[in-house]
């Protein structure tokens, strides 16, 4: 079985719009056969676990981060998201955000812990899809806290560093309160911009930041909030 790239906004097997439930059901992943509790699944019975859903996109993420010298996390994010392996929505973004932040910090010449980028990918990959609705916190916002945690070496016992990581998550999450349905592109961009500001004001880390990007994914997102989104570009419709 292969993923149909044209169906990445919906079910990656048959292209049907997905069910976003409020009660978990047990599903078997069509790719790896793993049994998982699921809130998001295809009405035809298809299901792809977060690990299988994210694998191709995370490979692209690693390739981009290994080849770029950019200290502009927004530019890196747009490059990664433009690849056809990256879906409109999904848990891939939860790993992309922290990894891109840490890579940009490294490229800007600041010291980062050894293996920091891969560590953020590993941690971000553990945040399931749909948490913005089911758990009250967006995975992209968690990604900002994850990046700060990795950069500072925070653990549950490191008072100041732990507090700073939590503060970073809260700071990013506060920027996402727009009364709109989920959009992983909007959330990731907002998280990156919040991270740049937080790193500058709270950690004296200065990153490049391009002017606000214009979104080219409107036609792929049936829940797009259009003019209410700061990245909306009417010319792309």
N, C-alpha and C positions, 0 to 999 in steps of 0.2 A: 504494500500500500504506500502511495506517495501523497504528499500534501499538494493540493491544487492551489497554486499561488494566487489565482484569481478569486479564490474563496476565503482568503485570509481574514476578511472582515467578519465572516460568518463561520459556519462549520467548515473546517478545513478538509473534510471528507466529502460532503455533499453540497455545501454552499447554502444550506438553510439558515435563517436567522436563529441565533442561540437562545435558549431559555436561561433567564437570570432568576433563579429561585430564591426563596427565603428559608427553605428547609433542605438540609443535606440529603442527597440520595447516593447510594453506592453505585459506582460505575467502573467498568473495566476499560483501561486505555486500549484503544484500537491498535496502537503501535507496539507498546512494550508488554501489554497484558496485565499491568499492575492494577490492583483493586484500590480505588480511591473514593473518599467522600467528596461529593461534588455539589456545588451550588450553580455552576454554569455548565451547560451541556446541550447537545443537539436534540431536538424533539424526535428525530428519527432513531435515537438511541446511540449515536456516535459520541465518543468522548476521547479527548487527547489530554493526558496529564500535563501539568505545568512543565515538567522536565522535558518531555518530548516536544511540547509546544515551543519551548524556548531554545532548543539546542542549536538550530541553524543560525538564529539571530545572534546568539552569544558567540558563535564561531566568528561571525562577521565583526562583532564588537571587538573581539581580541585582535583580529587582523588590523582593523583600523587603528586601535590604540598602540599596536606594536609598530605602526608605520608613520604615525603623525608626530610632528614636533610642535603642534599648535598649543598655545596656552589659552586659547579661547574655547571654553567648554560648550558654548552655544554652537559654534561652527562644527565642532566634533560631533555633537548630538545630531545636528541636521544631516551630516554625512552618514552617520550610522543609520538613522531612521529612513533615509532615502533608499536603502537597499531593499530589493523585493523580498528578501527573507524576513524582514521585520514587519509584523502585522500592524494593523491600525491600532489595536488594543491588545493588551496581554501582559503577563508577568515579566516578560523580557525587559520591559522598561524599568522594573524595580532594581535590576542589576546594572542596566546601562547608566542610570543617573549617578550612583556613587563611583562607579569605575571611571566615568568620564571626568568627574570632578577631581579625583585623585590624580588621574593622568595629566590633567591640565596643570595642577599644582606642581607636579614633578617637572613638566615641560617648562614651567615658568622659572625653574631653578631652585625651588624650595626643597629641602630635604624631606623625603618620605620614607617610612619604614620599608625594609626589604620585603618584596612580594606584596606590597600594599594593593596594587591594582587587582591582582588575582584574588586577593582576600576580599575585596569589595564585591567582586563578581560572585564569589562563593556565598557570601552573606546575603547579598541582594537576591540571589536565586532562590533563597529559602522563603521569601515573602510571597505568599500565594496571590493569584489573581483575584480581583473582586473585593479586596479588603477595604477599599474606600467606602463601599456600601455595607458590607457585612460586619466589619470590625471598627468602623469609624476612623480609620486613618489610611491615607493614600500611601501606597508603596513607594511612590516617587519622593514623598516627604520623608519617609523612613530612610530612603536612600541618602538624603542630605545628612541626616544624623549618623548613618552608617559611615559616610565618608569622613566626617569629623571624628568619629570613634576610632577609625583606622589611623587617621593622621595623628591623633593624640595618644594612641595606645590605651584607650579607655577600657576598663573592665568594671564589673559591678562594685569593685572595692576602691576604684580611683575616684574619689569624691569630685574634684574639680573637673577632670576630663569627662567623667560620666555625666555630670550636670551640663557641660558644654554640648555634648552630643545630643542630649535630650532637648536642650534649648534650640539647637539647630533644626531638629525635627519640628518642633512647635512653630518656629519662625517660618519654615517653608509651608507647613500645613495652613497657617493663618493666611497665606497668600492665595490659597486655593478655594476659599469659601465664596463661590460665585453663584450658587443656587442652580447650577447646571448639572446635567447628567455627566457621567464619567467620560473623559476623553484623555487617553494616555499620552497623546501628543501635547495637548495643552498642559497637562499636569507635569510632564517631564520638562517642558520649556520653563514653566513657572518655577519648578524646583531648582533648576540650574541657575536661573536669574537670582532667586533667593539665596542660593548657596554663594554666589559671587559676592553679594552684598554682605552676607553673614561673615564670610571669610575675611573680608576687608575690614569690617567694623569690629569684629570680635577676636580675630586671630592675626590681624596685620598681614594677611596674605592677599596680594593684589593680582588678579587675573585679568586678561583681556576680555572684552565683551563687545561684540558687534551690536549695531543698532538692532532693535527688535525685529525678529524675522517675520515674514508673512507666510501663512500656512497654505500648503498646496494639497491638503488631504481632505478638504471639505466634502468632495463628492464621494469619498470613501466612508464617511462617517454619517450614518443616517440620523444620529442624535446631535449633529453639530448645532451649536447655539448661535452660529453666524455672527451677526453684528455685535452680540454681547461678548464675544471672545476677543481679547486684545490682539490675537494673531490672525484674525479673519481677513481674508483678501477676496473681495468681491470679484476681482478679475479672474480668479481661478475657478469660478463656478461655471 
